Amino acid sequence: MVTDIANLNTTESAVVKPQRDIEVVTAEIKDICAQARRMMLIYAVEVGRRLVEAKEILPHGEWGRWLREEVDFSHDTANNHMKLFEAYGSKQYTLFGADLNSETFRNLSYSQALKLLVVPDEERESFVKDNDIENKSVREIDKLIKERDEALHCVEGLKNGIDQIKAELEEERANAENAQVELSQLAKERKALADDLNNVKDQLSASKAAVKKAKDKLKELKSNPEIPEDMLQELRDKIAKENAEAHAAELAETIADIKKKLEAAEKAEDEAKRAAELAAGRVTELERKIKISDPAVSEFRTLFKHIQDYIFEAKTALENIKDKPTAEKLRGALAALAQELAN
């Protein structure tokens, strides 16, 4: 009897499975859950493919009833599945059944894929790769998308600002060019007036010299008794004198008018010079604004701000790590990253 009991105990102990490590069991559960989430996306895409097909087949007005009575889908659920198919599904059936249009999306969960629908098609794949989306929670994805939208909004604002500055710059360049043309024209007009003034002054001098000469001649004739018809000659000299003086007065009036015009021209030229200098200064300032408004510079500033925030969060997390050796290793990794960024 004792022998039978011993044999029984030996048999029972032989069939009892050894206890496994809890970490192994936990990892397996997580892996199975992850696979289930990934398969859910593939199934949702394939359901979406067939919903698109069904909507094309059904007569007008039957879509809502068919969803409700035949497949028990709400409009929102059906729309989400069809959007997932359009965004992620391969447009061709494969020999192996369900398939996605990129291997990048294969490890995404249904919730992650749905959240990423707001990212444009042409950017979605790179967004997933660059941000390690498959290892991010929906909340983290929300934050990343918000940061992306804010950065794009900032860049778009900068681009609009630069476009506006460029338009202003073109206008100011045209103003500066027109100011230079006007300045050149005014300089030519001023020079022409100065030349006219000199010419009229020369005419006035010649007129005055002629009057003096006529006076001297008259004086000479008057003092010479041998000249006949002295009265007639005196009258002729007097008329010539009066004509010369009248011409001299006319020239003097012309000189005064030209001087007045010359002063106005010089004033206009000074104003044109100031306008040209202001336009040139405005052009220089706008060119400087365009240079400092480079979207690449702005993008770097935005990224740098995010890096600062992440480093601060990492340092805060380090302070909460109780295991000192682990904390030191992670601190070293953070220092190495800082050194890499510095290089």
Summary of the structure (lengths in Angstrom):
residues: 343
radius of gyration: 48.8
end to end distance: 81.0
largest distance: 192.6
contacts: 836
relative contact order: 0.05
helix: 85%
strand: 1%
